[in-house]
Amino acid sequence: MAWDQKRKRDYNTMFAVHYEDGRSAYITVSPKLLEGGDHLVLSNARDRQQKGEIPEGTIKTVKRVR
């Protein structure tokens, strides 16, 4: 049996967080959060900044990657 048959599929959606200084970070968001729309991801990214999960800085845009 191949290793990829044992691996669970990741249903989260990836977003690129772009900062004003040109840096980027990537986050994944659960489908449950996206039920309210993609615009909620910006506030989620700011929450993650406060927790230290992504770098500090002014967020310019958040765009869906996949």
The first five atom37 places (N, CA, C, CB, O) and aatype in JSON, in Angstrom:
{
  "aatype": [12, 0, 17, 3, 5, 11, 1, 11, 1, 3, 18, 2, 16, 12, 13, 0, 19, 8, 18, 6, 3, 7, 1, 15, 0, 18, 9, 16, 19, 15, 14, 11, 10, 10, 6, 7, 7, 3, 8, 10, 19, 10, 15, 2, 0, 1, 3, 1, 5, 5, 11, 7, 6, 9, 14, 6, 7, 16, 9, 11, 16, 19, 11, 1, 19, 1],
  "atom_mask": [
    [1, 1, 1, 1, 1],
    [1, 1, 1, 1, 1],
    [1, 1, 1, 1, 1],
    [1, 1, 1, 1, 1],
    [1, 1, 1, 1, 1],
    [1, 1, 1, 1, 1],
    [1, 1, 1, 1, 1],
    [1, 1, 1, 1, 1],
    [1, 1, 1, 1, 1],
    [1, 1, 1, 1, 1],
    [1, 1, 1, 1, 1],
    [1, 1, 1, 1, 1],
    [1, 1, 1, 1, 1],
    [1, 1, 1, 1, 1],
    [1, 1, 1, 1, 1],
    [1, 1, 1, 1, 1],
    [1, 1, 1, 1, 1],
    [1, 1, 1, 1, 1],
    [1, 1, 1, 1, 1],
    [1, 1, 1, 1, 1],
    [1, 1, 1, 1, 1],
    [1, 1, 1, 0, 1],
    [1, 1, 1, 1, 1],
    [1, 1, 1, 1, 1],
    [1, 1, 1, 1, 1],
    [1, 1, 1, 1, 1],
    [1, 1, 1, 1, 1],
    [1, 1, 1, 1, 1],
    [1, 1, 1, 1, 1],
    [1, 1, 1, 1, 1],
    [1, 1, 1, 1, 1],
    [1, 1, 1, 1, 1],
    [1, 1, 1, 1, 1],
    [1, 1, 1, 1, 1],
    [1, 1, 1, 1, 1],
    [1, 1, 1, 0, 1],
    [1, 1, 1, 0, 1],
    [1, 1, 1, 1, 1],
    [1, 1, 1, 1, 1],
    [1, 1, 1, 1, 1],
    [1, 1, 1, 1, 1],
    [1, 1, 1, 1, 1],
    [1, 1, 1, 1, 1],
    [1, 1, 1, 1, 1],
    [1, 1, 1, 1, 1],
    [1, 1, 1, 1, 1],
    [1, 1, 1, 1, 1],
    [1, 1, 1, 1, 1],
    [1, 1, 1, 1, 1],
    [1, 1, 1, 1, 1],
    [1, 1, 1, 1, 1],
    [1, 1, 1, 0, 1],
    [1, 1, 1, 1, 1],
    [1, 1, 1, 1, 1],
    [1, 1, 1, 1, 1],
    [1, 1, 1, 1, 1],
    [1, 1, 1, 0, 1],
    [1, 1, 1, 1, 1],
    [1, 1, 1, 1, 1],
    [1, 1, 1, 1, 1],
    [1, 1, 1, 1, 1],
    [1, 1, 1, 1, 1],
    [1, 1, 1, 1, 1],
    [1, 1, 1, 1, 1],
    [1, 1, 1, 1, 1],
    [1, 1, 1, 1, 1]
  ],
  "atom_positions": [
    [[0.84, -1.18, 0.0], [0.0, 0.0, 0.0], [0.89, 1.24, 0.0], [-0.96, 0.0, 1.22], [1.83, 1.33, 0.79]],
    [[0.6, 2.18, -0.86], [1.38, 3.41, -0.96], [1.09, 4.31, 0.23], [1.08, 4.15, -2.27], [0.0, 4.27, 0.8]],
    [[2.06, 5.12, 0.61], [1.9, 5.99, 1.78], [0.79, 7.01, 1.6], [3.19, 6.71, 2.07], [0.15, 7.39, 2.59]],
    [[0.54, 7.46, 0.37], [-0.47, 8.5, 0.15], [-1.9, 7.98, 0.31], [-0.3, 9.11, -1.23], [-2.82, 8.78, 0.45]],
    [[-2.09, 6.68, 0.29], [-3.42, 6.13, 0.52], [-3.8, 6.19, 1.99], [-3.49, 4.69, 0.01], [-4.99, 6.18, 2.32]],
    [[-2.83, 6.24, 2.87], [-3.07, 6.32, 4.3], [-3.28, 7.76, 4.77], [-1.92, 5.69, 5.06], [-3.86, 8.0, 5.83]],
    [[-2.82, 8.69, 3.99], [-2.83, 10.1, 4.37], [-4.22, 10.7, 4.18], [-1.79, 10.89, 3.56], [-4.86, 10.49, 3.14]],
    [[-4.68, 11.44, 5.18], [-5.99, 12.09, 5.08], [-5.91, 13.29, 4.15], [-6.5, 12.51, 6.47], [-4.88, 13.97, 4.08]],
    [[-6.99, 13.55, 3.45], [-7.05, 14.71, 2.59], [-7.24, 15.96, 3.44], [-8.19, 14.58, 1.55], [-8.0, 15.96, 4.4]],
    [[-6.53, 17.01, 3.08], [-6.64, 18.28, 3.79], [-7.71, 19.12, 3.1], [-5.26, 19.04, 3.82], [-7.55, 19.53, 1.95]],
    [[-8.8, 19.37, 3.8], [-9.91, 20.12, 3.22], [-9.81, 21.61, 3.48], [-11.22, 19.6, 3.76], [-10.67, 22.38, 3.04]],
    [[-8.77, 22.04, 4.19], [-8.59, 23.46, 4.46], [-8.21, 24.2, 3.19], [-7.53, 23.67, 5.54], [-7.69, 23.61, 2.24]],
    [[-8.47, 25.5, 3.18], [-8.16, 26.34, 2.03], [-6.97, 27.21, 2.39], [-9.39, 27.2, 1.62], [-6.91, 27.79, 3.48]],
    [[-6.01, 27.31, 1.47], [-4.82, 28.1, 1.71], [-5.01, 29.54, 1.23], [-3.61, 27.46, 1.01], [-5.59, 29.79, 0.17]],
    [[-4.51, 30.47, 2.04], [-4.55, 31.88, 1.71], [-3.15, 32.46, 1.84], [-5.55, 32.64, 2.61], [-2.38, 32.07, 2.72]],
    [[-2.82, 33.41, 0.95], [-1.57, 34.15, 1.03], [-1.86, 35.48, 1.7], [-0.93, 34.37, -0.39], [-2.76, 36.21, 1.3]],
    [[-1.09, 35.78, 2.73], [-1.2, 37.05, 3.44], [-0.06, 37.93, 2.95], [-1.15, 36.86, 5.02], [1.11, 37.6, 3.14]],
    [[-0.41, 39.05, 2.31], [0.6, 39.96, 1.76], [0.69, 41.2, 2.65], [0.25, 40.37, 0.29], [-0.32, 41.8, 3.02]],
    [[1.93, 41.55, 2.99], [2.19, 42.69, 3.86], [2.58, 43.9, 3.02], [3.3, 42.37, 4.87], [3.0, 43.77, 1.87]],
    [[2.43, 45.09, 3.6], [2.77, 46.32, 2.88], [4.25, 46.42, 2.53], [2.38, 47.52, 3.71], [4.61, 47.06, 1.55]],
    [[5.11, 45.78, 3.33], [6.55, 45.84, 3.05], [7.01, 44.79, 2.04], [7.32, 45.68, 4.34], [8.21, 44.66, 1.8]],
    [[6.08, 44.04, 1.45], [6.41, 43.08, 0.4], [6.54, 41.64, 0.87], [0.0, 0.0, 0.0], [6.65, 40.74, 0.03]],
    [[6.52, 41.4, 2.16], [6.61, 40.03, 2.66], [5.29, 39.3, 2.45], [6.99, 40.03, 4.15], [4.25, 39.92, 2.22]],
    [[5.36, 37.98, 2.54], [4.16, 37.14, 2.43], [4.21, 36.05, 3.48], [4.04, 36.52, 1.01], [5.28, 35.61, 3.9]],
    [[3.04, 35.61, 3.89], [2.9, 34.46, 4.79], [1.73, 33.65, 4.27], [2.69, 34.9, 6.29], [0.88, 34.18, 3.55]],
    [[1.67, 32.4, 4.63], [0.59, 31.53, 4.19], [-0.13, 30.96, 5.39], [1.11, 30.4, 3.28], [0.49, 30.56, 6.38]],
    [[-1.45, 30.92, 5.29], [-2.27, 30.32, 6.34], [-3.29, 29.4, 5.69], [-2.98, 31.42, 7.21], [-3.66, 29.58, 4.53]],
    [[-3.75, 28.43, 6.45], [-4.85, 27.58, 6.0], [-6.05, 27.84, 6.89], [-4.46, 26.07, 6.01], [-5.92, 28.06, 8.09]],
    [[-7.22, 27.81, 6.26], [-8.45, 28.14, 6.96], [-9.45, 27.01, 6.74], [-9.03, 29.5, 6.47], [-9.57, 26.47, 5.64]],
    [[-10.16, 26.66, 7.8], [-11.13, 25.57, 7.72], [-12.36, 25.99, 6.92], [-11.54, 25.11, 9.12], [-12.71, 27.16, 6.88]],
    [[-13.01, 25.03, 6.29], [-14.23, 25.33, 5.53], [-15.33, 25.93, 6.41], [-14.76, 24.06, 4.85], [-16.17, 26.7, 5.93]],
    [[-15.33, 25.58, 7.67], [-16.36, 26.1, 8.58], [-16.25, 27.62, 8.7], [-16.23, 25.45, 9.96], [-17.27, 28.3, 8.72]],
    [[-15.03, 28.16, 8.79], [-14.85, 29.61, 8.86], [-15.25, 30.27, 7.55], [-13.39, 29.95, 9.2], [-15.77, 31.38, 7.55]],
    [[-15.03, 29.59, 6.44], [-15.32, 30.18, 5.13], [-16.8, 30.18, 4.79], [-14.57, 29.43, 4.06], [-17.2, 30.78, 3.79]],
    [[-17.63, 29.54, 5.6], [-19.07, 29.57, 5.34], [-19.6, 31.0, 5.36], [-19.81, 28.71, 6.38], [-20.57, 31.3, 4.67]],
    [[-18.97, 31.86, 6.14], [-19.38, 33.26, 6.22], [-18.8, 34.12, 5.12], [0.0, 0.0, 0.0], [-19.19, 35.28, 4.98]],
    [[-17.88, 33.59, 4.33], [-17.28, 34.32, 3.23], [-15.78, 34.53, 3.43], [0.0, 0.0, 0.0], [-15.28, 34.46, 4.55]],
    [[-15.09, 34.78, 2.32], [-13.64, 34.96, 2.35], [-13.22, 36.22, 3.11], [-13.1, 35.01, 0.93], [-12.09, 36.31, 3.58]],
    [[-14.11, 37.19, 3.22], [-13.76, 38.44, 3.89], [-13.45, 38.23, 5.38], [-14.9, 39.45, 3.74], [-12.82, 39.09, 6.0]],
    [[-13.87, 37.12, 5.95], [-13.59, 36.82, 7.36], [-12.14, 36.39, 7.59], [-14.53, 35.74, 7.85], [-11.68, 36.36, 8.73]],
    [[-11.44, 36.05, 6.52], [-10.07, 35.56, 6.65], [-9.13, 36.67, 7.11], [-9.59, 34.98, 5.31], [-8.16, 36.39, 7.81]],
    [[-9.4, 37.9, 6.75], [-8.55, 39.01, 7.17], [-8.54, 39.14, 8.69], [-9.03, 40.33, 6.53], [-7.47, 39.31, 9.29]],
    [[-9.69, 39.07, 9.32], [-9.74, 39.16, 10.78], [-9.08, 37.93, 11.41], [-11.19, 39.29, 11.27], [-8.46, 38.03, 12.48]],
    [[-9.21, 36.77, 10.77], [-8.56, 35.56, 11.26], [-7.04, 35.7, 11.18], [-9.02, 34.33, 10.46], [-6.33, 35.27, 12.08]],
    [[-6.55, 36.32, 10.1], [-5.11, 36.54, 9.96], [-4.61, 37.48, 11.05], [-4.78, 37.12, 8.57], [-3.53, 37.27, 11.59]],
    [[-5.37, 38.51, 11.38], [-4.97, 39.43, 12.45], [-4.95, 38.73, 13.8], [-5.92, 40.64, 12.5], [-4.08, 38.98, 14.63]],
    [[-5.92, 37.84, 14.02], [-5.93, 37.05, 15.26], [-4.68, 36.18, 15.35], [-7.19, 36.17, 15.34], [-4.09, 36.04, 16.42]],
    [[-4.29, 35.6, 14.23], [-3.1, 34.75, 14.2], [-1.84, 35.57, 14.44], [-3.0, 34.01, 12.86], [-0.87, 35.07, 15.02]],
    [[-1.84, 36.83, 14.0], [-0.7, 37.71, 14.28], [-0.56, 37.92, 15.79], [-0.86, 39.07, 13.56], [0.54, 37.86, 16.33]],
    [[-1.66, 38.16, 16.45], [-1.63, 38.4, 17.89], [-1.14, 37.16, 18.65], [-3.02, 38.8, 18.39], [-0.5, 37.28, 19.7]],
    [[-1.44, 35.99, 18.13], [-0.99, 34.74, 18.75], [0.46, 34.41, 18.41], [-1.9, 33.6, 18.33], [1.05, 33.52, 19.02]],
    [[1.03, 35.11, 17.43], [2.4, 34.86, 17.02], [2.55, 33.78, 15.97], [0.0, 0.0, 0.0], [3.66, 33.32, 15.72]],
    [[1.45, 33.38, 15.35], [1.5, 32.31, 14.34], [2.02, 32.8, 13.0], [0.11, 31.7, 14.16], [2.61, 32.04, 12.24]],
    [[1.79, 34.09, 12.7], [2.33, 34.7, 11.48], [3.01, 36.0, 11.9], [1.2, 34.95, 10.41], [2.71, 36.54, 12.96]],
    [[3.93, 36.51, 11.07], [4.7, 37.7, 11.44], [3.83, 38.94, 11.64], [5.73, 37.98, 10.38], [2.76, 39.08, 11.05]],
    [[4.34, 39.83, 12.48], [3.7, 41.13, 12.69], [3.9, 42.0, 11.46], [4.26, 41.82, 13.96], [4.79, 41.74, 10.65]],
    [[3.09, 43.01, 11.33], [3.19, 43.95, 10.21], [1.81, 44.3, 9.71], [0.0, 0.0, 0.0], [0.82, 43.66, 10.06]],
    [[1.76, 45.33, 8.88], [0.49, 45.77, 8.31], [0.11, 44.87, 7.15], [0.57, 47.24, 7.85], [0.85, 44.76, 6.18]],
    [[-1.04, 44.24, 7.25], [-1.52, 43.35, 6.2], [-2.16, 44.18, 5.1], [-2.52, 42.31, 6.76], [-3.06, 44.98, 5.35]],
    [[-1.69, 43.97, 3.88], [-2.22, 44.7, 2.72], [-3.39, 43.95, 2.1], [-1.12, 44.92, 1.68], [-4.46, 44.52, 1.9]],
    [[-3.18, 42.66, 1.8], [-4.23, 41.84, 1.2], [-4.14, 40.4, 1.7], [-4.15, 41.88, -0.34], [-3.1, 39.95, 2.18]],
    [[-5.25, 39.71, 1.57], [-5.31, 38.27, 1.84], [-6.03, 37.65, 0.64], [-6.07, 37.95, 3.21], [-7.18, 37.99, 0.35]],
    [[-5.35, 36.75, -0.05], [-5.91, 36.15, -1.26], [-5.88, 34.64, -1.19], [-5.16, 36.63, -2.5], [-4.93, 34.04, -0.68]],
    [[-6.93, 34.03, -1.72], [-7.05, 32.57, -1.77], [-6.02, 32.0, -2.74], [-8.49, 32.15, -2.19], [-5.85, 32.5, -3.85]],
    [[-5.33, 30.94, -2.29], [-4.33, 30.28, -3.14], [-4.91, 29.03, -3.77], [-3.06, 29.94, -2.32], [-4.77, 28.8, -4.97]],
    [[-5.56, 28.21, -2.96], [-6.18, 26.99, -3.51], [-7.45, 26.7, -2.78], [-5.23, 25.79, -3.41], [-8.13, 25.72, -3.08]]
  ]
}
